[in-house]
Amino acid sequence: MNPKKGWTDVGLLKSISNPAHKAYEIKIKNPEITFLGACDQPDFANIYITFYPDKKVIELKSLKHYFFQFREKHFSYERLINVIYDDLIQVYNPSRMRIVMVFNPRGGISSRLTIDSDWAARGGKEEFSDWIGQNDEW
């Protein structure tokens, strides 16, 4: 497989044991993920991860290295958010995770994509409605 066409090294993602056995929320923001978009042009995005751990917690330095690998790879916006979601679910198996990505304008158009593991379409039970009525301002 061509390494510039979208594969990721999930081995970069490390974890630490969850020090608590009660529910809590972790919010992670990376203000600049860079990747190659259409026509080998660099693209940029902000990512917001809301993470409810089960047995594992994300080791943040490894997440930084995981994101860094995208700089040399081609992704569409839609593929990128799905790859990140699938990789984080595979490695950490959280109780719940929500990812919001806000992509910098390209050609005058901005995009915001969201995935939540609670959605039935993602295998969730739709137990939570905390996203309903959220301000969609970016």
Contact map, one row per residue, 1 for C-alpha under 8 A:
111010100000000000000000000000000000000000000000000000000000000000000000000000000000000000000000000000000000000000000000000000000000000000
111111100000000000000000000000000000000000000000000000000000000000000000000000000000000000000000000000000000000000000000000000000000000000
111111100000000000000000000000000000000000000000000000000000000000000000100000000000000000000000000000000000000000000000000000000000000000
011111100000000000000000000000000000000000000000000000000000000000000001110000000000000000000000000000000000000000000000000000000000000000
111111100000000000000000000000000000000000000000000000000000000000000000111000000000000000000000000000000000000000000000000000000000000000
011111110000000000000000000000000000000000000000000000000000000000000000111000000000000000000000000000000000000000000000000000000000000000
111111111000000000000000000000000000000000000000000000000000000000000000000000000000000000000000000000000000000000000000000000000000000000
000001111100000000000000000000000000000000000000000000000000000000001100000000000000000000000000000000000000000000000000000000000000000000
000000111111000000000000000000000000000000000000000000000000000001000000000000000000000000000000000000000000000000000000000000000000000000
000000011111100000000000000000000000000000000000000000000000000001000000000000000000001000100000000000000000000000000000000000000000000000
000000001111110000000000000000000000000000000000000000000000000000000000000000000000000000000000000000000000000000000000000000000000000000
000000001111110000000000000000000000000000000000000000000000011011000000000000000000000000000000000000000000000000000000000000000000000000
000000000111111000000000000000000000000000000000000000000110011011000000000000000000000000100000000000000000000000000000000000000000000000
000000000011111100000000000000000000000000000000000000000110011000000000000000000000000000000000000000000000000000000000000000000000000000
000000000000111110000000000000000000000000000000000000011110000000000000000000000000000000010000000000000000000000000000000000000000000000
000000000000011111000000000000000000000000000000000000011110000000000000000000000000000000000000000000000000000000000000000000000000000000
000000000000001111100000000000000000000000000000000000111000000000000000000000000000000000000000000000000000000000000000000000000000000000
000000000000000111111000000000000000000000000000000011111000000000000000000000000000000000000000000000000000000000000000000000000000000000
000000000000000011111000000000000000000000000000000000000000000000000000000000000000000000000000000000000000000000000000000000000000000000
000000000000000001111110000000000000000000000000000000000000000000000000000000000000000000000000000000000000000000000000000000000000000000
000000000000000001111110000000000000000000000000000001100000000000000000000000000000000000000000000000000000000000000000000000000000000000
000000000000000000011111000000000000000000000000000000000000000000000000000000000000000000000000000000000000000000000000000000000000000000
000000000000000000011111100000000000000000000000000110000000000000000000000000000000000000000000000000000000000000000000000000000000000000
000000000000000000000111110000000000000000000000000110000000000000000000000000000000000000000000000000000000000000000000000000000000000000
000000000000000000000011111000000000000000000000011110000000000000000000000000000000000000000000000000000000000000000000000000000000000000
000000000000000000000001111100000000000000000000111110000000000000000000000000000000000000000000000000000000000000000000000000000000000000
000000000000000000000000111110000000000000000001111000000000000000000000000000000000000000000000000000000000000000000000000000000000000000
000000000000000000000000011111000000000000000001111000000000000000000000000000000000000000000000000000000000000000000000000000000000000000
000000000000000000000000001111100000000000000111100000000000000000000000000000000000000000000000000000000000000000000000000000000000000000
000000000000000000000000000111111000000000000111000000000000000000000000000000000000000000000000000000000000000000000000000000000000000000
000000000000000000000000000011111000000000001110000000000000000000000000000000000000000000000000000000000000000000000000000000000000000000
000000000000000000000000000001111100000000011110000000000000000000000000000000000000000000000000000000000000000000000000000000000000000000
000000000000000000000000000001111110000000011110000000000000000000110110000000000000000000000000000000000000000000000000000000000000000000
000000000000000000000000000000011111000001111000000000000000000000010110000000000000000000000000000000000000000000000000000000000000000000
000000000000000000000000000000001111100001110000000000000000000000000111111000000000000000000000000000000000000000000000000000000000000000
000000000000000000000000000000000111110111100000000000000000000000000111111000000000000000000000000000000000000000000000000000000000000000
000000000000000000000000000000000011111111100000000000000000000000000000011100000000000000000000000000000000000000000000000000000000000000
000000000000000000000000000000000001111110000000000000000000000000000000010100000000000000000000000000000000000000000000000000000000000000
000000000000000000000000000000000000111110000000000000000000000000000000000000000000000000000000000000000000000000000000000000000000000000
000000000000000000000000000000000001111111000000000000000000000000000000010000000000000000000000000000000000000000000000000000000000000000
000000000000000000000000000000000001111111100000000000000000000000000000000000000000000000000000000000000000000000000000000000000000000000
000000000000000000000000000000000111100111110000000000000000000000000010000000000000000000000000000000000000000000000000000000000000000000
000000000000000000000000000000000111100011111000000000000000000000000000000000000000000000000000000000110000000000000000000000000000000000
000000000000000000000000000000011110000001111100000000000000000000000000000000000000000000000000000000110000000000000000000000000000000000
000000000000000000000000000000111100000000111110000000000000000000000000000000000000000000000000000011110000000000000000000000000000000000
000000000000000000000000000011111000000000011111000000000000000000000000000000000000000000000000000011110000000000000000000000000000000000
000000000000000000000000000011111000000000001111100000000000000000000000000000000000000000000000001111000000000000000000000000000000000000
000000000000000000000000001111000000000000000111110000000000000000000000000000000000000000000000001110000000000000000000000000000000000000
000000000000000000000000011110000000000000000011111000000000000000000000000000000000000000000000111100000000000000000000000000000000000000
000000000000000000000000111100000000000000000001111100000000000000000000000000000000000000000000111000000000000000000000000000000000000000
000000000000000000000000111100000000000000000000111110000000000000000000000000000000000000000111110000000000000000000000000000000000000000
000000000000000000000011110000000000000000000000011111000000000000000000000000000000000000000111100000000000000000000000000000000000000000
000000000000000001000011110000000000000000000000001111111000000000000000000000000000000000011111000000000000000000000000000000000000000000
000000000000000001001000000000000000000000000000000111111000000000000000000000000000000000001110000000000000000000000000000000000000000000
000000000000000011001000000000000000000000000000000011111000000000000000000000000000000000011100000000000000000000000000000000000000000000
000000000000001111000000000000000000000000000000000011111100000000000000000000000000000000011100000000000000000000000000000000000000000000
000000000000001111000000000000000000000000000000000011111110000000000000000000000000000000010000000000000000000000000000000000000000000000
000000000000111100000000000000000000000000000000000000011111011000000000000000000000000000010000000000000000000000000000000000000000000000
000000000000111100000000000000000000000000000000000000001111111000000000000000000000000000000000000000000000000000000000000000000000000000
000000000000000000000000000000000000000000000000000000000111111100000000000000000000000000000000000000000000000000000000000000000000000000
000000000000000000000000000000000000000000000000000000000011111110000000000000000000000000000000000000000000000000000000000000000000000000
000000000001110000000000000000000000000000000000000000000111111111000000000000000000000000000000000000000000000000000000000000000000000000
000000000001110000000000000000000000000000000000000000000111111111100000000000000000000000000000000000000000000000000000000000000000000000
000000000000000000000000000000000000000000000000000000000001111111110000000000000000000000000000000000000000000000000000000000000000000000
000000000001100000000000000000000000000000000000000000000000111111111000000000000000000000000000000000000000000000000000000000000000000000
000000001101100000000000000000000000000000000000000000000000011111111100000000000000000000000000000000000000000000000000000000000000000000
000000000000000000000000000000001000000000000000000000000000001111111100000000000000000000000000000000000000000000000000000000000000000000
000000000000000000000000000000001100000000000000000000000000000111111110000000000000000000000000000000000000000000000000000000000000000000
000000010000000000000000000000000000000000000000000000000000000011111111100000000000000000000000000000000000000000000000000000000000000000
000000010000000000000000000000001111000000000000000000000000000001111111110000000000000000000000000000000000000000000000000000000000000000
000000000000000000000000000000001111000001000000000000000000000000011111100000000000000000000000000000000000000000000000000000000000000000
000100000000000000000000000000000011000000000000000000000000000000001111110000000000000000000000000000000000000000000000000000000000000000
001111000000000000000000000000000011000000000000000000000000000000001111111000000000000000000000000000000000000000000000000000000000000000
000111000000000000000000000000000011110100000000000000000000000000000101111100000000000000000000000000000000000000000000000000000000000000
000011000000000000000000000000000011100000000000000000000000000000000000111111110000000000000000000000000000000000000000000000000000000000
000000000000000000000000000000000000110000000000000000000000000000000000011111110000000000000000000000000000000000000000000000000000000000
000000000000000000000000000000000000000000000000000000000000000000000000001111111000000000000000000000100000000000000000000000000000000000
000000000000000000000000000000000000000000000000000000000000000000000000001111111100000000000000000000000000000010000000000000000000000000
000000000000000000000000000000000000000000000000000000000000000000000000001111111110000000000000000000000000000000000000000000000000000000
000000000000000000000000000000000000000000000000000000000000000000000000001111111111000000000000000000000000000000000000000000000000000000
000000000000000000000000000000000000000000000000000000000000000000000000000011111111100000000000001010000000000011100000000000000000000000
000000000000000000000000000000000000000000000000000000000000000000000000000001111111110000000000000000000000000000100000000000000000000000
000000000000000000000000000000000000000000000000000000000000000000000000000000111111111000000000000000000000000000000000000000000000000000
000000000000000000000000000000000000000000000000000000000000000000000000000000011111111100000000000000000000000000000000000000000000000000
000000000000000000000000000000000000000000000000000000000000000000000000000000001111111110000000001000000000000000100000000000000000000000
000000000000000000000000000000000000000000000000000000000000000000000000000000000111111111000000000000000000000000000000000000000000000000
000000000100000000000000000000000000000000000000000000000000000000000000000000000011111111100000000000000000000000000000000000000000000000
000000000000000000000000000000000000000000000000000000000000000000000000000000000001111111111000000000000000000000000000000000000000000000
000000000000000000000000000000000000000000000000000000000000000000000000000000000000111111111100100000000000000000000000000000000000000000
000000000000000000000000000000000000000000000000000000000000000000000000000000000000011111111000000000000000000000000000000000000000000000
000000000100100000000000000000000000000000000000000000000000000000000000000000000000001111111000000000000000000000000000000000000000000000
000000000000001000000000000000000000000000000000000010111100000000000000000000000000000111111100000000000000000000000000000000000000000000
000000000000000000000000000000000000000000000000000011110000000000000000000000000000000111111110000000000000000000000000000000000000000000
000000000000000000000000000000000000000000000000001111110000000000000000000000000000000010011111100000000000000000000000000000000000000000
000000000000000000000000000000000000000000000000001111000000000000000000000000000000000000001111100000000000000000000000000000000000000000
000000000000000000000000000000000000000000000000001110000000000000000000000000000000000000000111110000000000000000011100000000000000000000
000000000000000000000000000000000000000000000000111100000000000000000000000000000000000010000111111000000000000000011100000000000000000000
000000000000000000000000000000000000000000000000111000000000000000000000000000000000000000000001111100000000000001111000000000000000000000
000000000000000000000000000000000000000000000011110000000000000000000000000000001000100000000000111110000000000001110000000000000000000000
000000000000000000000000000000000000000000000011100000000000000000000000000000000000000000000000011111000000000111100000000000000000000000
000000000000000000000000000000000000000000001111000000000000000000000000000000001000000000000000001111100000000111000000000000000000000000
000000000000000000000000000000000000000000001110000000000000000000000000000000000000000000000000000111110000011110000000000000000000000001
000000000000000000000000000000000000000000111100000000000000000000000000000010000000000000000000000011111000011100000000000000000000000000
000000000000000000000000000000000000000000111100000000000000000000000000000000000000000000000000000001111100011000000000000000000000000000
000000000000000000000000000000000000000000000000000000000000000000000000000000000000000000000000000000111111111000000000000000000000000000
000000000000000000000000000000000000000000000000000000000000000000000000000000000000000000000000000000011111110000000000000000000000000000
000000000000000000000000000000000000000000000000000000000000000000000000000000000000000000000000000000001111100000000000000000000000000000
000000000000000000000000000000000000000000000000000000000000000000000000000000000000000000000000000000001111110000000000000000000000000000
000000000000000000000000000000000000000000000000000000000000000000000000000000000000000000000000000000001111111000000000000000000000000000
000000000000000000000000000000000000000000000000000000000000000000000000000000000000000000000000000001111101111100000000000000000000000000
000000000000000000000000000000000000000000000000000000000000000000000000000000000000000000000000000001111000111110000000000000000000000000
000000000000000000000000000000000000000000000000000000000000000000000000000000000000000000000000000111100000011111000000000000000000000000
000000000000000000000000000000000000000000000000000000000000000000000000000001001000000000000000000111000000001111100000000000000000000000
000000000000000000000000000000000000000000000000000000000000000000000000000000001000000000000000011110000000000111110000000000000000000000
000000000000000000000000000000000000000000000000000000000000000000000000000000001100100000000000011100000000000011111000000000000000000000
000000000000000000000000000000000000000000000000000000000000000000000000000000000000000000000001111000000000000001111110010000000000000000
000000000000000000000000000000000000000000000000000000000000000000000000000000000000000000000001110000000000000000111111011100000000000000
000000000000000000000000000000000000000000000000000000000000000000000000000000000000000000000001100000000000000000011111011111110000000000
000000000000000000000000000000000000000000000000000000000000000000000000000000000000000000000000000000000000000000011111111111000000000000
000000000000000000000000000000000000000000000000000000000000000000000000000000000000000000000000000000000000000000001111111111000000000000
000000000000000000000000000000000000000000000000000000000000000000000000000000000000000000000000000000000000000000000011111100000000000000
000000000000000000000000000000000000000000000000000000000000000000000000000000000000000000000000000000000000000000011111111100000000000000
000000000000000000000000000000000000000000000000000000000000000000000000000000000000000000000000000000000000000000001111111110000000000000
000000000000000000000000000000000000000000000000000000000000000000000000000000000000000000000000000000000000000000001111111111100000000000
000000000000000000000000000000000000000000000000000000000000000000000000000000000000000000000000000000000000000000000111001111100000000000
000000000000000000000000000000000000000000000000000000000000000000000000000000000000000000000000000000000000000000000111000111111000000000
000000000000000000000000000000000000000000000000000000000000000000000000000000000000000000000000000000000000000000000100000111111000000000
000000000000000000000000000000000000000000000000000000000000000000000000000000000000000000000000000000000000000000000100000001111110000000
000000000000000000000000000000000000000000000000000000000000000000000000000000000000000000000000000000000000000000000000000001111111000000
000000000000000000000000000000000000000000000000000000000000000000000000000000000000000000000000000000000000000000000000000000011111110000
000000000000000000000000000000000000000000000000000000000000000000000000000000000000000000000000000000000000000000000000000000011111110000
000000000000000000000000000000000000000000000000000000000000000000000000000000000000000000000000000000000000000000000000000000001111110000
000000000000000000000000000000000000000000000000000000000000000000000000000000000000000000000000000000000000000000000000000000000111111000
000000000000000000000000000000000000000000000000000000000000000000000000000000000000000000000000000000000000000000000000000000000111111100
000000000000000000000000000000000000000000000000000000000000000000000000000000000000000000000000000000000000000000000000000000000000111110
000000000000000000000000000000000000000000000000000000000000000000000000000000000000000000000000000000000000000000000000000000000000011111
000000000000000000000000000000000000000000000000000000000000000000000000000000000000000000000000000000000000000000000000000000000000001111
000000000000000000000000000000000000000000000000000000000000000000000000000000000000000000000000000001000000000000000000000000000000000111
